[in-house]
Amino acid sequence: MIHYLVSEFSEYFSFLNAFSYITSRVGAAVLTSMLLVFLFGPGLIKQLKIKQGDGQPIREDGPQSHLLTKKGTPTMGGLMILMGIIVSTLLWADLSNMYVWYVLLVTMGFGAIGYYDDYLKIKKRSADTNFSGKMRLLLESIVAFAGVAGIMSLQREGFDTSLAFPLFKDLLWNLGWFFPVFAVFTIVGFGNAVNLTDGLDGLAIVPVMIAAGTFALLSYIVGNAVFSGYLQVHAVPGTGELAVLLGALIGAGIGFLWFNAPPAMIFMGDTGSLALGGTLGVVAVAIKHEIVLAIVGGLFVLETVSVIVQVASFKLTGKRVFRMAPLHHHYEQKGWAESTIVIRFWIIAVILAMVGLATLKLR
């Protein structure tokens, strides 16, 4: 909306020219979404407490400390994050850019699926009673495919089905018909990886913001012919505008962290974690940095692998590799303080983000 006003009225109001730059609008998107969450967050928390009563159901087989410290905390805090992202993006992004709309489609679609899952948990008062896992994955795959199909339609033939490799400036592997399958797997997989990581106060949202900041920079570079040429990265015209959306995500995340900091006043729930993971996944597909996402989001990948290893080991041998999965619960069972786990995982996320950014120069 603001971008439209700039194009229409900048000749009359010169100060509007400042918002013709993506970097200016990224900063504005961060501030807008953050302020929206600060302003409307308390009211939303109050309403969710009234409607949810005892709050989010806590796993009976989880760490016993959670039954004492987290019981009664409302969930669905992802609603405030989604509000910040959507409103700020609509205000500051170039709405003629279809990449923005396809990413928003996945964000809102995954958020809706997560919301329904949270709703069933609250309604049935169980952490495990939700709709079929297969049905949930099917719905996520449909939403992800819609986003992928839209993104592919914006890119030139051949490039739209290609996978780029970090460290190699000219290497593109054309996956053909398999690319949409790979892209959908990336988006759905990352959405659920963030969902698995969201188990401690502040644990998921900060690594998500770190990854979002990294991919905002990557989107800006990939969408800019000069910068992508200098860094020898495959250019994807139009994707620079996604930096504005990711800026809105960061701002909303900062606002949410204010209320989610230990002891949390609200949990993001599947509403937030699925939406945030799906957003990062679809942006990675759009800018051809799916492999870099696995590096930058390595913390989420590690949490997911810990669950897979735990389940496979127990089914095959009857023994568990970890005291509890996902991985953060393993360290809780070992006696680590929650704050220690969270901060150390944040540090890992920062290191992985730096490794991911390093791939820009190692070509």
C-alpha positions in Angstrom: 0.0 0.0 0.0 2.7 2.5 1.0 4.7 1.4 -2.1 1.7 2.4 -4.2 1.5 5.8 -2.5 5.2 6.4 -3.1 4.8 5.7 -6.8 1.7 7.9 -7.1 2.6 10.9 -4.9 6.4 11.0 -4.5 6.6 13.9 -7.1 4.5 16.0 -4.7 5.9 14.8 -1.4 9.6 14.2 -1.8 10.0 12.5 1.6 8.1 9.5 0.2 11.1 8.7 -2.0 12.8 7.2 1.1 10.3 4.4 1.0 11.0 3.5 -2.6 14.0 1.5 -1.4 13.6 -2.1 -0.2 15.9 -1.5 2.7 13.8 1.4 4.0 10.6 -0.7 3.8 12.3 -3.6 5.5 13.1 -1.4 8.5 9.6 0.1 8.5 8.1 -3.4 8.3 10.1 -4.6 11.3 8.9 -1.6 13.4 5.3 -1.8 12.3 4.8 -5.5 13.0 6.7 -5.2 16.3 4.5 -2.3 17.5 1.3 -4.1 16.4 2.2 -7.1 18.5 3.1 -4.9 21.5 -0.2 -3.0 21.2 -2.6 -5.9 20.6 -0.7 -8.7 22.3 -1.9 -8.1 25.9 -5.6 -8.0 24.8 -5.2 -11.2 22.7 -3.5 -13.0 25.6 -6.4 -12.0 27.9 -9.0 -13.2 25.5 -7.2 -16.5 24.9 -6.9 -17.1 28.7 -10.7 -16.6 29.0 -11.5 -18.9 26.2 -8.9 -21.6 26.9 -9.3 -21.9 30.6 -6.5 -24.2 31.7 -4.4 -23.2 28.6 -2.4 -25.5 26.4 -2.6 -29.2 27.4 0.8 -30.4 28.7 2.2 -33.8 27.7 1.9 -36.2 30.6 5.0 -38.1 29.4 7.0 -34.9 29.2 9.3 -33.4 31.7 7.5 -33.2 35.1 8.6 -29.6 35.6 6.4 -28.6 32.7 3.3 -29.8 34.5 4.0 -27.3 37.3 5.5 -24.3 35.4 3.7 -24.3 32.1 0.2 -25.5 33.0 -2.4 -22.8 32.5 -0.4 -20.9 29.8 -2.6 -20.1 26.8 -1.5 -21.2 23.3 -2.3 -19.9 19.8 0.1 -17.0 20.3 1.0 -17.5 16.6 -2.1 -15.4 15.9 -0.3 -12.2 17.1 2.7 -13.2 14.9 0.5 -13.7 11.8 -1.3 -10.5 12.4 2.0 -8.6 12.6 3.4 -10.3 9.5 0.2 -9.9 7.3 -0.7 -6.3 8.2 2.9 -5.0 8.0 3.5 -6.8 4.7 0.3 -5.4 3.2 1.4 -1.9 4.3 5.1 -2.0 3.2 5.6 -4.6 0.4 5.1 -4.1 -3.3 1.7 -5.8 -3.7 2.2 -6.1 -7.4 5.0 -8.6 -6.7 3.5 -12.1 -6.9 6.3 -13.7 -4.9 4.9 -11.8 -1.9 1.5 -13.3 -2.4 2.6 -16.8 -2.9 4.7 -16.7 0.3 1.7 -15.2 2.1 -0.4 -18.0 0.8 1.8 -20.6 2.4 2.1 -18.6 5.6 -1.6 -18.2 6.1 -2.4 -21.7 4.9 0.1 -23.3 7.3 -1.2 -21.0 10.1 -4.8 -22.1 9.5 -3.8 -25.8 9.7 -1.9 -25.1 12.9 -4.8 -23.1 14.3 -7.2 -26.0 13.7 -4.7 -28.4 15.4 -4.4 -26.1 18.4 -8.2 -25.7 18.5 -8.7 -29.5 18.7 -6.1 -29.8 21.5 -7.9 -27.2 23.5 -11.3 -28.6 22.8 -10.4 -32.2 23.7 -8.1 -31.2 26.5 -5.3 -33.4 25.3 -1.8 -32.7 23.9 -2.0 -35.7 21.7 -5.6 -35.7 20.5 -5.7 -33.8 17.2 -6.7 -34.5 13.7 -5.1 -37.3 11.7 -1.4 -36.8 11.1 -1.8 -38.0 7.6 -4.6 -35.6 6.9 -2.5 -32.7 8.3 0.5 -33.6 6.1 -1.9 -33.9 3.1 -3.3 -30.4 3.7 0.2 -29.0 4.3 1.3 -30.6 1.0 -1.6 -29.1 -0.9 -0.9 -25.6 0.4 2.8 -26.0 -0.2 2.2 -27.2 -3.8 0.0 -24.2 -4.5 2.8 -22.0 -3.4 5.5 -23.9 -5.4 3.4 -24.0 -8.5 2.9 -20.2 -8.3 6.6 -19.6 -7.8 7.6 -21.8 -10.7 5.2 -19.9 -13.0 7.3 -16.7 -12.3 10.6 -18.2 -13.3 12.1 -19.0 -16.7 11.7 -22.5 -18.1 14.5 -24.8 -16.9 15.5 -22.6 -14.1 12.1 -23.1 -12.4 12.8 -26.8 -11.9 16.5 -26.5 -11.0 18.3 -26.9 -7.7 21.3 -24.6 -7.0 24.3 -25.7 -5.0 26.2 -23.5 -2.5 30.0 -23.3 -3.1 29.5 -23.8 -6.9 28.7 -20.6 -8.8 27.5 -22.3 -12.0 26.1 -25.6 -10.9 22.4 -26.1 -11.4 20.8 -29.5 -11.3 17.6 -29.6 -13.3 15.3 -32.0 -11.3 12.5 -31.8 -13.9 9.2 -33.1 -12.7 10.8 -34.1 -9.3 11.5 -30.5 -8.4 7.9 -29.8 -7.2 8.1 -32.9 -5.0 11.4 -31.8 -3.5 10.1 -28.2 -3.0 6.9 -29.4 -1.2 9.0 -31.7 1.0 11.3 -28.8 1.9 8.4 -26.5 2.9 6.4 -29.2 4.8 9.5 -30.6 6.4 10.7 -27.3 7.6 7.3 -26.3 8.9 7.1 -29.4 11.0 10.8 -29.1 12.1 10.1 -25.7 13.6 6.9 -27.2 15.2 9.0 -29.9 16.9 11.5 -27.4 18.2 8.8 -25.2 19.8 9.0 -26.9 23.3 10.6 -24.4 25.6 10.0 -20.7 26.3 11.7 -18.7 23.6 13.4 -21.7 22.1 11.9 -21.6 18.6 11.2 -17.9 18.0 14.8 -16.6 18.2 16.3 -19.2 15.8 13.4 -18.5 13.5 14.2 -14.7 13.6 17.9 -15.5 13.0 17.1 -17.6 10.0 14.6 -14.9 8.8 17.3 -12.2 9.0 19.7 -14.4 7.1 17.2 -15.1 4.4 16.1 -11.5 4.2 19.7 -10.6 3.3 19.9 -13.5 0.8 16.6 -12.5 -0.8 17.8 -9.0 -1.2 21.1 -10.1 -2.8 19.4 -12.7 -5.1 16.8 -10.2 -6.2 19.5 -7.6 -7.0 21.3 -8.1 -10.3 24.4 -6.1 -9.2 24.9 -7.8 -5.9 24.1 -11.3 -7.2 26.5 -10.8 -10.1 29.3 -9.6 -7.8 28.8 -12.6 -5.4 28.2 -15.0 -8.3 24.9 -16.1 -7.0 22.0 -17.1 -9.3 19.8 -14.1 -9.7 16.0 -14.5 -9.2 14.5 -11.1 -10.2 11.6 -10.0 -8.0 12.6 -11.9 -4.9 14.2 -8.9 -3.2 10.7 -7.9 -2.1 10.6 -11.0 0.1 13.0 -9.2 2.4 10.1 -6.9 3.4 8.0 -9.8 4.4 10.8 -11.4 6.4 11.4 -8.1 8.1 7.8 -8.1 9.2 8.3 -11.6 10.5 11.3 -10.5 12.5 9.4 -7.6 14.0 6.5 -9.8 14.9 8.9 -12.3 16.4 10.5 -9.6 18.6 7.1 -8.6 19.8 6.1 -12.1 20.5 9.3 -12.8 22.4 8.4 -10.0 24.8 5.4 -12.2 25.9 7.1 -15.6 25.4 10.2 -14.8 27.4 10.5 -17.1 30.5 8.2 -17.5 32.2 6.0 -17.4 29.1 2.7 -15.6 29.2 1.7 -17.4 25.9 2.9 -20.1 23.6 2.9 -19.7 19.8 1.4 -23.2 19.4 1.1 -25.0 16.0 -0.5 -21.8 14.7 2.8 -20.0 14.8 5.4 -22.7 14.5 3.9 -24.3 11.3 3.4 -20.9 9.7 6.9 -19.6 10.5 8.6 -22.8 9.3 6.5 -22.9 6.2 7.4 -19.3 5.4 11.1 -19.9 5.7 10.7 -23.0 3.5 8.9 -21.4 0.7 11.2 -18.4 0.7 14.2 -20.8 0.4 12.5 -22.4 -2.6 11.7 -19.0 -4.2 15.4 -17.8 -4.0 16.9 -21.3 -4.9 18.6 -21.6 -1.5 17.0 -24.8 -0.2 20.3 -26.4 0.7 21.4 -23.3 2.5 18.2 -23.5 4.5 19.3 -26.9 5.8 22.5 -25.2 7.0 21.0 -22.0 8.5 18.1 -24.0 10.0 20.4 -26.8 11.1 19.1 -26.5 14.6 15.5 -27.4 13.5 16.9 -30.2 11.3 18.8 -31.6 14.3 15.7 -31.6 16.4 13.8 -33.5 13.7 16.5 -36.0 13.2 16.6 -36.7 17.0 12.9 -37.7 16.8 13.4 -39.9 13.7 16.4 -41.6 15.3 14.5 -42.1 18.6 11.5 -43.7 16.9 13.5 -45.8 14.6 15.8 -47.1 17.3 12.9 -48.0 19.6 11.0 -49.8 16.9 14.0 -51.7 15.7 15.9 -52.5 19.0 13.4 -51.6 21.8 16.0 -49.1 23.1 16.1 -45.3 23.1 19.1 -43.3 21.9 18.0 -40.2 23.8 16.4 -39.9 27.3 13.5 -38.0 25.5 13.0 -36.6 22.1 13.0 -33.9 20.6 16.6 -33.1 21.6 15.9 -30.2 23.9 13.9 -32.6 26.2 16.9 -34.9 26.3 19.0 -32.2 27.9 16.1 -31.3 30.3 16.1 -34.9 31.5 19.9 -34.7 32.0 19.3 -31.8 34.4 20.1 -28.8 32.3 18.2 -25.7 33.3 15.7 -24.5 30.7 17.4 -21.2 30.2 20.7 -22.9 29.6 19.3 -25.1 26.9 17.5 -22.2 25.2 20.5 -19.8 25.2 22.9 -22.5 24.0 20.5 -23.4 21.2 20.4 -19.7 20.3 24.2 -19.7 20.1 24.1 -22.7 17.8 21.5 -21.0 15.5 23.8 -17.9 15.3 26.8 -20.0 14.3 24.8 -21.9 11.7 23.6 -18.6 10.2 27.1 -17.4 9.9 28.1 -20.7 8.1 25.2 -20.3 5.8 26.2 -16.7 4.9 29.8 -17.8 4.4 28.6 -19.9 1.4 28.1 -16.6 -0.5 31.9 -16.0 -0.7 33.1 -19.6 -0.8 32.4 -20.0 -4.6 
